[in-house]
Amino acid sequence: MDVQVCNVSKKFGEDRLMYGGVNLTAKSGDFICITGPSGCGKTTLLRMIAGFESPDDGSILIDGHPVEGPHGRAVMVFQEGALFPWLNVRSNIEYGLQMHSVPADKRAAKSEEMLQMMNLGGAGKKYLHELSTGMKQRVAIARALALDPSVLLMDEPFSALDYGTRITLMGEMYHIWARTGKTVLFVTHHLLEAVVLGSRIIQLSAQDGRITHDIPNTLPYPRDPHDDTVVDMVNNLLEDGQR
């Protein structure tokens, strides 16, 4: 599904303009990485697309239909996962399906599919305190994918991970995207994540959330984080951000 952000403005409090007429189009199957300094409104943009917040002006459309509140076309993966510690892994994955009254047998089949997709086989009966941070994020992604949204919104999902786990999950996220064809909007502070994963890289301004750069990423997939072409692009983005 296409996502259109049309001349969106958003205020923070009475005085501060977070966005001043932002326009962004994500075509079906895009993997758009959104970068920018802290406080520039990256997370707020995702929350508006998800329908958790409303723009003060402008509109947001998904496949031509206006976003006017929370909806099932886009599902958000949060930085901290937002999982339920009193539920085991399988029940966490099935939670959204249960809220949508999906029958138990279909929930079980879907959660098993997600466990395998996210390399969580054998972890279905475990509780969160038994999992590493990386495994918890796998569960959060599995729960989102179980709902089969057209648009996946990811808010710095790898920021709390160590370098090795982050590299592993970046590779897994690429394969999930390639397999499912989801439209992904992925907020990150790490330019390496943006270069390895993004088909486009959006950079937001610290002043008013405007888009300062919209960069097509034409490096061939899959991308090795240690490849010279990847490292060069990261360095170029860093230099551009300092100008």
C-alpha positions as CSV (number, residue, x, y, z in Angstrom):
1,M,0.0,0.0,0.0
2,D,1.1,3.6,-0.7
3,V,1.5,6.0,2.2
4,Q,1.0,9.7,1.5
5,V,1.9,12.5,3.9
6,C,0.3,15.6,2.4
7,N,1.4,19.0,3.6
8,V,1.3,17.9,7.2
9,S,1.9,20.4,10.0
10,K,2.2,19.6,13.7
11,K,2.7,21.8,16.8
12,F,4.3,20.8,20.0
13,G,2.6,22.8,22.7
14,E,1.4,26.3,21.8
15,D,4.5,27.7,20.2
16,R,6.9,25.1,18.8
17,L,6.2,24.1,15.2
18,M,7.4,20.4,14.9
19,Y,6.4,20.2,11.2
20,G,5.8,22.8,8.7
21,G,4.1,21.4,5.6
22,V,5.8,18.0,5.3
23,N,5.2,16.0,2.1
24,L,6.2,12.3,1.8
25,T,5.1,9.5,-0.4
26,A,6.0,5.9,0.2
27,K,5.2,3.6,-2.6
28,S,4.1,0.0,-2.0
29,G,7.1,-2.1,-1.1
30,D,9.4,0.8,-0.3
31,F,11.7,0.5,2.7
32,I,12.1,4.1,3.8
33,C,14.6,4.8,6.6
34,I,13.9,8.1,8.4
35,T,16.9,9.8,10.1
36,G,17.5,13.1,11.9
37,P,18.5,14.5,15.2
38,S,16.7,13.8,18.5
39,G,13.5,15.8,18.8
40,C,13.0,16.4,15.1
41,G,9.7,14.5,15.0
42,K,10.6,11.1,13.6
43,T,8.6,9.1,16.1
44,T,5.7,11.6,15.9
45,L,5.5,11.1,12.1
46,L,5.2,7.3,12.6
47,R,2.5,7.8,15.3
48,M,0.5,10.0,12.9
49,I,0.7,7.4,10.2
50,A,-0.5,4.8,12.7
51,G,-3.3,7.1,13.7
52,F,-2.2,7.5,17.3
53,E,-1.8,11.2,16.8
54,S,-3.4,13.7,14.4
55,P,-1.8,16.4,12.3
56,D,-2.8,20.0,13.0
57,D,-3.0,20.6,9.3
58,G,-2.7,18.5,6.2
59,S,-3.7,14.8,5.8
60,I,-2.3,11.3,5.8
61,L,-3.5,8.7,3.3
62,I,-2.9,5.0,3.1
63,D,-3.9,3.6,-0.3
64,G,-5.9,6.7,-0.9
65,H,-7.9,6.4,2.4
66,P,-7.5,9.1,5.1
67,V,-6.0,8.1,8.4
68,E,-8.5,9.4,11.1
69,G,-7.5,7.2,14.0
70,P,-5.9,3.9,14.9
71,H,-6.4,1.4,12.1
72,G,-5.2,-2.1,11.0
73,R,-3.5,-1.1,7.8
74,A,-0.3,-0.1,9.6
75,V,1.2,-1.7,12.7
76,M,4.0,-0.1,14.8
77,V,7.0,-1.8,16.4
78,F,8.2,0.3,19.3
79,Q,11.8,0.9,20.6
80,E,11.1,-1.0,23.8
81,G,8.9,-3.7,22.2
82,A,5.8,-3.0,24.4
83,L,5.4,-6.7,25.2
84,F,3.4,-8.1,28.1
85,P,5.6,-9.7,30.7
86,W,2.7,-11.8,32.1
87,L,2.3,-13.6,28.8
88,N,4.7,-16.1,27.2
89,V,6.2,-15.6,23.8
90,R,3.5,-17.4,21.9
91,S,0.7,-15.6,23.7
92,N,2.4,-12.2,23.0
93,I,2.6,-13.0,19.3
94,E,-1.1,-14.1,19.3
95,Y,-2.3,-11.1,21.3
96,G,-3.3,-8.9,18.4
97,L,-5.0,-11.8,16.6
98,Q,-7.0,-12.6,19.7
99,M,-8.1,-9.0,19.9
100,H,-9.4,-9.4,16.3
101,S,-11.3,-12.6,17.3
102,V,-9.2,-14.9,15.2
103,P,-10.0,-18.5,16.1
104,A,-7.6,-20.3,18.3
105,D,-6.4,-22.8,15.7
106,K,-5.6,-20.1,13.3
107,R,-3.8,-18.1,16.0
108,A,-1.7,-21.1,16.8
109,A,-0.8,-21.7,13.2
110,K,0.2,-18.1,12.7
111,S,2.2,-17.8,15.8
112,E,4.1,-20.9,14.9
113,E,4.8,-19.4,11.4
114,M,6.1,-16.2,13.1
115,L,8.2,-18.2,15.6
116,Q,10.0,-19.9,12.7
117,M,10.3,-16.7,10.6
118,M,11.9,-14.8,13.5
119,N,14.3,-17.7,14.5
120,L,12.4,-18.2,17.8
121,G,11.7,-21.9,17.4
122,G,11.6,-23.5,20.8
123,A,11.0,-20.2,22.6
124,G,7.2,-20.1,22.4
125,K,6.6,-21.1,26.1
126,K,9.3,-18.8,27.5
127,Y,8.6,-15.5,29.3
128,L,10.2,-12.2,28.7
129,H,12.6,-12.4,31.7
130,E,14.1,-15.5,30.1
131,L,14.9,-13.7,26.8
132,S,17.7,-11.5,25.7
133,T,17.0,-8.0,24.4
134,G,17.5,-9.2,20.9
135,M,15.0,-12.1,21.3
136,K,12.4,-9.6,22.8
137,Q,12.7,-7.5,19.7
138,R,12.2,-10.6,17.6
139,V,9.0,-11.2,19.5
140,A,7.8,-7.6,19.0
141,I,8.4,-7.9,15.2
142,A,6.7,-11.3,15.1
143,R,3.6,-9.9,16.9
144,A,3.4,-7.0,14.4
145,L,3.8,-9.3,11.3
146,A,1.2,-11.8,12.7
147,L,-1.4,-9.2,11.9
148,D,-0.3,-9.1,8.3
149,P,-0.3,-5.3,8.0
150,S,0.3,-3.6,4.6
151,V,2.6,-1.0,6.3
152,L,5.1,-1.8,9.0
153,L,6.2,1.2,11.2
154,M,9.4,0.6,13.1
155,D,10.6,3.1,15.7
156,E,14.3,2.6,16.4
157,P,13.7,-1.2,16.9
158,F,17.4,-2.0,17.2
159,S,18.7,0.9,19.2
160,A,19.1,-1.0,22.5
161,L,20.9,-4.0,20.9
162,D,24.6,-4.7,20.9
163,Y,26.5,-4.3,17.7
164,G,26.6,-8.0,16.8
165,T,22.9,-8.6,17.5
166,R,22.0,-5.4,15.5
167,I,23.9,-6.7,12.5
168,T,22.1,-10.0,12.7
169,L,18.7,-8.5,13.0
170,M,19.4,-6.1,10.1
171,G,20.0,-9.1,7.9
172,E,16.9,-10.9,9.1
173,M,14.8,-7.7,8.6
174,Y,16.0,-7.5,5.0
175,H,15.0,-11.1,4.3
176,I,11.6,-10.5,5.9
177,W,11.0,-7.4,3.8
178,A,12.1,-9.2,0.6
179,R,9.9,-12.2,1.4
180,T,6.7,-10.2,2.4
181,G,6.9,-7.1,0.2
182,K,5.7,-4.9,3.1
183,T,5.9,-1.2,2.9
184,V,8.3,-0.3,5.8
185,L,9.0,3.1,7.4
186,F,11.9,2.7,9.7
187,V,13.1,5.3,12.1
188,T,16.8,5.1,13.1
189,H,19.7,7.2,14.6
190,H,22.2,4.8,13.0
191,L,23.1,5.6,9.4
192,L,24.5,2.2,9.0
193,E,21.0,0.7,9.5
194,A,19.6,3.2,7.0
195,V,22.2,2.4,4.3
196,V,22.0,-1.4,4.8
197,L,18.2,-1.5,4.8
198,G,16.7,1.5,3.1
199,S,15.6,1.7,-0.5
200,R,15.3,5.4,0.3
201,I,16.8,7.5,3.1
202,I,14.9,10.5,4.5
203,Q,16.6,13.1,6.6
204,L,14.6,15.5,8.8
205,S,15.6,18.9,9.9
206,A,16.1,19.7,13.6
207,Q,14.3,23.0,13.2
208,D,10.9,22.3,11.8
209,G,10.9,18.6,10.8
210,R,11.1,19.4,7.1
211,I,12.7,16.9,4.8
212,T,16.3,18.1,4.0
213,H,17.3,15.0,2.0
214,D,15.4,12.3,0.2
215,I,18.0,9.9,-1.1
216,P,17.4,6.9,-3.3
217,N,19.6,4.1,-2.2
218,T,20.7,2.1,-5.3
219,L,23.2,-0.2,-3.7
220,P,22.4,-3.8,-4.6
221,Y,20.7,-6.0,-2.0
222,P,21.6,-7.8,0.2
223,R,24.1,-5.3,1.6
224,D,27.1,-6.2,3.7
225,P,27.5,-3.7,6.6
226,H,31.3,-4.0,6.2
227,D,31.4,-3.5,2.4
228,D,33.4,-0.5,1.2
229,T,30.4,0.9,-0.8
230,V,28.2,0.8,2.4
231,V,30.9,2.4,4.5
232,D,31.4,5.1,1.9
233,M,27.7,6.0,1.7
234,V,27.5,6.2,5.5
235,N,30.5,8.6,5.6
236,N,28.9,10.7,2.8
237,L,25.7,11.0,4.7
238,L,27.6,12.0,7.9
239,E,29.4,14.7,5.9
240,D,26.1,16.0,4.4
241,G,24.6,16.2,7.8
242,Q,27.4,18.4,9.1
243,R,27.0,21.0,6.3
